[in-house]
Amino acid sequence: MRFLTITAANDPNLPFVKDLYMNSFPREERREWPQLTNKITTSEEMTLQVMEEDGRLLGFWIIWVLDDWCFLEHFAIDPVWRSKQYGRRMMQELMRHNQVLLEVEPPHTHDAIRRIEFYEKLGLKQLPFNYLQPSYINPDTSYPMILMTNATATEGHEYSNIIRLVQSRVYNSDPK
């Protein structure tokens, strides 16, 4: 498995990413496509990578390196390759060298429950406090989400700095 970093808006792998991105995430959980492609070239902290194996594109992720954390903004596997352990292998590779923080929807749907269970099987834990994801589109709107991490800290205040960084740099939001 190889991780191919996309660094230009004309990368030949971007149509694959766009299709998977638009079909994997609800509107409120994604950026406008031009905004995302602009970040590829303007944000040093953000990395968009496609995972490839034997010439097959498997999925992608968007990660942000913020201080000593890795915030996983988006992660999706092509439906053709789901349930074949690619997602597990990719997450294990990411967690091998990083403190990872990610957001998941609350367990109100079958897919959300399945997603939370996937991350828990990898060793991530839900943080024990409420969290609101700022909107990508409307600064006056936010969405309840669950934060999960592989870090060992246990107190909510220990996460306040990374949450502020995520909200200000990823969402361009004024942290509350």
C-alpha positions in Angstrom: 0.0 0.0 0.0 1.3 3.4 -1.0 0.2 6.9 0.1 0.2 9.3 -2.8 0.2 13.0 -1.7 -1.9 15.3 -3.8 -0.2 18.7 -4.1 -1.9 20.3 -7.1 -5.5 21.0 -8.2 -4.8 19.2 -11.5 -3.7 15.9 -9.9 -5.0 13.0 -12.0 -6.3 11.3 -8.7 -8.6 14.2 -7.8 -11.6 13.0 -9.7 -11.5 9.8 -7.7 -11.2 11.8 -4.4 -14.0 14.2 -5.4 -16.5 11.4 -6.2 -15.7 9.5 -3.0 -15.7 12.7 -0.9 -19.1 13.8 -2.3 -20.7 10.4 -1.8 -19.2 9.6 1.6 -19.9 12.7 3.6 -23.1 14.6 4.1 -23.1 18.3 2.9 -22.6 19.7 6.4 -19.5 17.6 7.0 -17.6 18.7 3.9 -16.1 21.7 2.4 -17.1 23.2 -1.0 -14.9 21.5 -3.6 -13.1 24.7 -4.8 -12.3 25.5 -1.2 -10.8 22.0 -0.6 -8.7 22.1 -3.8 -7.5 25.6 -2.8 -6.3 24.2 0.5 -4.2 21.6 -1.2 -1.8 24.3 -2.4 -2.2 26.9 0.4 -2.2 25.0 3.7 1.1 23.6 4.9 -0.6 21.8 7.8 -3.1 19.9 5.6 -2.3 16.8 3.6 -4.5 15.0 1.2 -3.4 11.5 0.4 -4.8 8.8 -1.8 -4.1 5.2 -0.9 -3.1 2.9 -3.7 -2.2 -0.7 -4.0 -1.3 -2.7 -7.1 -2.6 0.2 -9.3 -6.0 0.3 -7.5 -7.1 3.5 -5.7 -8.5 2.4 -2.4 -9.5 5.5 -0.6 -8.2 8.8 0.7 -7.7 10.9 3.9 -7.3 14.5 4.7 -5.0 15.0 7.7 -3.8 18.1 9.6 -0.6 18.1 11.5 -1.2 20.5 14.4 1.6 20.6 17.0 2.2 17.0 18.1 -1.3 15.9 16.9 -2.7 14.5 13.7 -6.3 15.5 13.1 -8.0 13.2 10.7 -10.5 15.5 9.0 -11.8 13.0 6.4 -11.2 9.4 5.7 -13.1 7.2 3.2 -12.6 3.9 1.5 -14.0 3.2 -1.9 -17.2 1.0 -1.4 -15.6 -1.6 -3.7 -12.8 -2.1 -1.2 -14.7 -1.8 2.1 -14.7 -4.8 4.5 -11.3 -6.0 3.0 -9.2 -4.6 5.9 -7.7 -1.7 3.9 -9.2 0.9 6.3 -7.9 -0.9 9.3 -4.4 -1.1 7.8 -4.4 2.5 6.8 -5.5 3.6 10.3 -2.9 1.4 12.0 -0.2 3.1 9.8 -1.5 6.5 10.8 -1.6 5.7 14.5 1.7 4.0 14.5 3.5 7.3 14.8 0.8 9.8 15.7 -1.5 11.0 18.4 -4.7 11.0 16.3 -7.9 13.0 16.9 -11.0 12.6 14.8 -14.7 13.4 14.8 -17.6 10.9 14.3 -21.3 11.4 14.2 -23.2 10.4 17.4 -24.5 6.8 17.3 -28.0 7.7 15.9 -27.7 5.6 12.7 -26.4 2.1 11.8 -23.6 3.7 9.8 -22.5 5.9 12.7 -22.6 3.0 15.1 -20.5 0.9 12.7 -18.0 3.7 12.3 -17.6 4.2 16.0 -17.1 0.4 16.5 -14.5 0.4 13.7 -12.4 3.1 15.5 -12.9 1.4 18.9 -11.6 -1.9 17.6 -8.5 0.0 16.5 -8.0 1.3 20.1 -9.5 4.8 19.8 -11.5 6.0 22.8 -14.4 8.4 22.8 -13.7 11.6 24.7 -16.1 12.0 27.7 -17.4 15.5 26.9 -19.7 17.2 24.4 -18.2 18.7 21.3 -19.7 20.8 18.5 -18.2 20.7 15.0 -18.2 24.1 13.5 -19.9 24.4 10.1 -17.8 24.6 7.0 -20.4 26.9 5.4 -22.3 28.8 8.1 -20.3 30.3 11.0 -23.5 30.5 13.1 -24.1 26.7 12.9 -22.5 23.8 14.6 -23.2 20.0 14.8 -22.9 17.7 17.7 -20.1 15.2 17.1 -18.0 12.8 19.2 -14.3 13.2 19.4 -12.1 10.0 19.4 -8.4 9.6 20.0 -5.7 7.1 20.5 -3.9 9.5 23.0 -3.6 8.5 26.6 -4.7 11.7 28.4 -7.9 11.3 30.3 -9.0 14.8 31.4 -11.0 17.0 29.1 -8.9 20.1 29.8 -5.9 18.2 28.4 -7.5 18.3 25.0 -8.5 22.0 25.0 -5.4 23.1 23.1 -5.8 20.7 20.2 -9.5 21.4 20.0 -8.8 25.1 19.7 -6.2 24.4 17.0 -8.7 22.3 15.1 -11.4 24.9 15.3 -9.2 27.8 14.3 -7.1 26.2 11.6 -9.3 23.5 10.1 -12.6 25.2 10.4 -11.4 28.9 10.5 -13.7 29.3 13.4 -13.2 31.3 16.6 -13.0 28.7 19.3 -15.5 29.2 22.1 
